[in-house]
Amino acid sequence: MKALELTTDTFDSTLAGTSLPVLVDFHAEWCGPCKMLGPIVEQVAEAKEGEVLVAKVDIDAAREIAMRYEITSVPTLIVFKDGQPVTGARGVQTKAAIESMIARAAAPQT
């Protein structure tokens, strides 16, 4: 499954419409590191299908969402659970690091 491209119109409803953790890749077309991270995010989307919803947000097209989550640099990854941000990271991450973030978000919160 490919990562979903979310917009300002679809962001909130997508997060509210799933019980799965949601990995969101905040990116921009002009961002070199984002282009490096993109294929890794797609690999995670395929490997974790059914366990996590993987989505992308273009910060230039969805400025309101970027401002809401104070995205000041790209790429930024945030894992949401029940519509709330749980964990995140900035910069290019390894597949293992991203999967670890997802596992932490999926674990029962104490």
C-alpha positions as CSV (number, residue, x, y, z in Angstrom):
1,M,0.0,0.0,0.0
2,K,1.3,3.4,-0.9
3,A,1.4,6.3,1.5
4,L,-1.7,8.5,1.3
5,E,-1.2,12.2,0.4
6,L,-3.2,14.2,2.9
7,T,-4.5,17.7,2.4
8,T,-5.9,20.3,4.8
9,D,-9.3,19.0,3.8
10,T,-8.5,15.3,4.5
11,F,-6.0,15.4,7.4
12,D,-8.4,15.5,10.4
13,S,-10.9,13.1,9.0
14,T,-8.2,10.6,8.1
15,L,-6.7,10.6,11.6
16,A,-10.1,10.4,13.2
17,G,-11.2,7.6,10.9
18,T,-8.7,4.9,12.0
19,S,-7.8,3.1,15.1
20,L,-4.3,2.4,13.7
21,P,-1.3,4.5,14.5
22,V,-0.8,7.0,11.7
23,L,2.7,7.9,10.5
24,V,2.8,11.3,8.8
25,D,5.7,12.4,6.7
26,F,5.7,16.2,6.5
27,H,7.7,17.0,3.4
28,A,8.2,19.5,0.6
29,E,8.9,19.1,-3.2
30,W,12.0,21.3,-3.0
31,C,13.5,19.4,-0.1
32,G,16.5,17.1,-0.9
33,P,16.5,15.1,2.3
34,C,12.7,14.6,1.8
35,K,13.4,12.9,-1.5
36,M,15.9,10.6,0.3
37,L,13.3,9.7,3.0
38,G,10.4,9.2,0.6
39,P,11.3,5.7,-0.6
40,I,12.0,4.6,3.0
41,V,8.5,5.8,4.1
42,E,7.0,3.9,1.2
43,Q,8.9,0.7,2.3
44,V,7.4,1.1,5.8
45,A,4.0,1.6,4.2
46,E,4.3,-1.7,2.4
47,A,6.0,-3.6,5.3
48,K,3.5,-2.4,7.9
49,E,0.3,-2.5,5.9
50,G,-2.6,-3.3,8.2
51,E,-0.6,-2.2,11.3
52,V,-0.1,1.5,10.6
53,L,-1.6,4.1,8.2
54,V,1.2,5.9,6.4
55,A,0.5,9.4,5.1
56,K,2.4,12.3,3.6
57,V,1.6,16.1,4.0
58,D,3.2,18.6,1.6
59,I,3.8,21.5,3.9
60,D,3.6,24.0,1.0
61,A,0.1,22.7,0.0
62,A,-1.1,22.3,3.6
63,R,0.4,25.2,5.5
64,E,-2.4,25.2,8.1
65,I,-1.5,21.6,9.1
66,A,2.2,22.4,9.1
67,M,1.6,25.5,11.4
68,R,-0.7,23.5,13.7
69,Y,2.1,21.0,14.4
70,E,4.9,23.6,14.4
71,I,6.8,22.0,11.5
72,T,9.8,24.2,11.2
73,S,12.0,21.8,9.2
74,V,11.4,19.0,6.7
75,P,11.4,16.1,6.6
76,T,9.6,15.7,9.9
77,L,7.9,12.5,10.9
78,I,5.1,12.4,13.5
79,V,3.3,9.2,14.7
80,F,-0.3,9.9,15.8
81,K,-2.4,7.6,17.9
82,D,-6.1,8.4,18.5
83,G,-5.6,11.6,16.6
84,Q,-2.9,12.9,19.0
85,P,0.9,13.1,18.3
86,V,2.8,10.5,20.2
87,T,6.3,10.6,18.9
88,G,8.3,12.1,16.1
89,A,11.6,12.8,14.5
90,R,13.3,15.3,12.2
91,G,15.6,14.5,9.3
92,V,16.2,11.4,7.3
93,Q,15.5,8.2,9.4
94,T,16.3,4.6,8.8
95,K,13.5,2.1,8.2
96,A,14.3,0.5,11.6
97,A,14.1,3.8,13.4
98,I,10.7,4.6,11.8
99,E,9.4,1.1,12.7
100,S,10.6,1.6,16.3
101,M,8.7,4.9,16.5
102,I,5.5,3.2,15.2
103,A,6.0,0.3,17.8
104,R,6.3,2.9,20.6
105,A,3.1,4.7,19.4
106,A,1.2,1.4,19.1
107,A,2.1,0.2,22.6
108,P,-0.5,0.8,25.3
109,Q,0.0,4.2,26.8
110,T,0.5,4.3,30.5
